[in-house]
Amino acid sequence: MITSRPAARRGYFDFGWLKTFHTFSFGNYYDEANMGFRALRVINEDFVAPGRGFPTHPHRDMEIITYILDGALQHRDSMGTGSTITPGEVQRMSAGTGVTHSERNPSPDQPTHLLQIWIVPGRPGLTPSYEQKNFPTEERRGKLRLIASPDAALGSVQIHQDARIYVALLASSEHVTHLLSPGRHAWIQVARGSVQFNDIKLSAGDGAAVSEEKQLQIVSQGDSEVLLFDLG
């Protein structure tokens, strides 16, 4: 069973410095029918204006993954971490017992386009931690590259949940296949372009929940970038 989540039905807010789309309920956007999927709680697509960003704010008991599509994001947190994230890099922050952080677009003239993903951890009260890794274009092109997993497999960032996140960069007519083990579920999120996903077409910003399917096939209809979540 595949249930699509069209981009046009997402929550949307324009704060001037931030334009943000919410796949699931978040902040001032509440949709009882879309509170998340399995352990996947948040997918926000954000466009941050040059020189602007999120002031210092707290989190706890959440796995927060940031994936940059264009531009850069400057990160500071209460663990003493300071870094800049660029396309191809994945940031994982485990908020655990509590952490504060800020995020800012350091460019004076280029907006930042990103996906912020939240996953509920397998247990509360973890020690806060941070990880950032680069996944070169060639590792993501034409294949599903594992970027986050509970066991840090294949050099992925480690998340504290039975979930795996893959990314693929696909040219026109390229395809990738993912097999779901019995009892597993999946979510696909199209970051750019459009794809044929099994029997449905998905375009940029669209998502889809998957249950009781064995094989997932993604066929690109032009240049595309997709994220696939394999969930318990």
N, C-alpha and C positions, 0 to 999 in steps of 0.2 A: 504494500500500500504506500502510495506517494501522495503527500498533501502539499500543494504549493503555497507559498507565502509571497504574493506579488509585491514588488517594490512600491507600487503606488499606494498600497494599503498600510505601509509602515507609518509609525508616528514621525512627525517632522516639526522641527523648531528652527527658527532663524533668529539668532541673537545678535546679528550684525557681525561680530567677530567669529561666530561659530554657526555653521549650518550643519544640522545633525539629523540623521534618519535612524529610527529605532525599530529593529525587527521585532523585538519583544518589549513588553512593558518596562519602562525605565523613567525615573524622575517624575515629571509631570504628565507623562504619557501612560495611561492605564488601559489595557485591553485584556479583559478577563479570559478571553479565548487564546491569548498569546502571551503567556507568562514565562515562556522558555520551552525547551524540549530536552527531556531527560536531565542530565547535569548541565547542559548548555543554558545559561541564564540570560546572557546579553550578547547581541551583535549590534554595535552602533557604528554607522558609517559617518565619519566626521570630516568636515572641511574647515580648517583653522586658518584664519586670516594671518598675513605676515605680521610678525612681531607680537602676536597675541597668544593667549593660552589659558590653561586651567590653573587658577591659583592653588596654593597648598590646601589640601583637603584630606580627610581620613578614609581608610578602608579597613575592613577586617573580614576574616574567614571567606576569602574569595581568591581564586586563581585568575589573574588579570593578564591577558595576552594582548600585545599591541603589534599590529602588522601594518607597516607603512606602504602605501601605494605610490605616492608622489610627495616630494619635499622631504622635510626632516622634522624631528621632534626632540626637543631637549628635555631631559628627565633629571629631577632631583628628588631625593627622598630622605626620610628620617633614619635610614640605615647607613647614610653617608654615601650612597651611590650617586654619581653624576655622570651622565652619558648623553650622547646624541644618537638617535635611531634614524636610519636611512632605509630606502627601499632594499629589500632582500634580507633585512635583519628582522629578527623576532625577539621581542622583549617579553619575559615572563616575570611577574611580580606576585609572589605568594603573600597575601596580606596577613594571613594567620591571626595572631593575637592582636594585631593592630599596627598600622603604618600610616604615615602621612607622606604625600608626594605632590609635586607640581609638574606640569607638562607645558612646554612653550614652543611655538614655532620660531626658530632663531633667525629665519630669513627676513630681510627687510622688504622683499618684493614678491616672494613666491609663496602661494598658499600650500598648506600641508593637507594631504588626503590620506586618511587612515581608517582601519577597522580596529575597534576596541572590542575585545571578546572577554566575557566573564564565564568561568566555569566553577560550579560549586565544588569545593574540595571534598574528598572522601571522608574527612573528619575535621571538626573544628579545633581551634587552639594550636595550630601549627606555628612553629617559629618563623617569623617573617624572613623572606629570602628573595634574591634577585638573580636573574640570569638573562644574558643577551647573546645571541649567536647570529652569524651571517650565513645565509644559504644562497650561494651564487646562482646567477641566472641559469647557467648550464645544468645545474642540479635540479632545477624546477621545470625546465623546458621539455615538453613532450612526455612528461611522466608525473606521477603523484609522488611528491617528495614529502616524507614524514618530517614535520617541523616541531611537533610536541607530542610527548607520550609519557606514561607513568614510569617507564624504566629508562628514559633517555636513549632509546634505541637509535642506532644509525646517526648518532651525534645530534639528535633533537633536544630541545629544551625539555626539562622534566616538569610535569604537572602532577599534582597530588590527587588524581582521580583516574578512574578506568575509562579513559578517553584518549583518542589519537586524532591529531589534526594533520591533514595533508594539504599541499598546495600544488597546483599544476599551471604552467604557462603553455597554452596550446595555440598553434597556428590553425588556419582554416583547414577543416576536414580531419585534423588530428583527433585521435580518440584515446581514452584511457579507460581501464576497467578495474573495478574494485569489488572483491568478493566479501560479502558479509557473513560472518559465522552465525550459526543458530543462536537466536536470542539477542543478537546485536541490532542496533538501530543506527541511523545515519542522518546527518543534515548536510545539505549542499548549499553553499552561498556563492553566487556569481559576483565577483568583484568588478570584472570588466568584460565587455563583449557579450556574446550570447552562445548558448549551447543547447544541444538536444540531450536531455537527460532521461534515459530509458524512453518513455512514450510522451514526454512533455517537453516543451520548449521553455527555457529560462533565459532571461536577459539580465543585464547589469542591475544589481540591487535585489533581484529575486532570490528567494530561498525555497527549500523544500525539505519536509520531514519524511523520513523513510522508515518503515517498519515492515517486517515479514516479507522482505525481498532478499534473494540470494545473490544476485549479480547486479551491479550498478555500472552503466556505461555512459560516459560523457563524450559527446562528439561536438567539437568546436565548429561554430558557424562564423568563421572569421577569427581574428586574434582575440583570445580570451584569457582570463585569469580566474581560477575557481579555487575555493576552499572546500574540503570534504572533512567532516567530523564523523569518526567511527565511535559510537557511544554504547556503553553498557545499559 
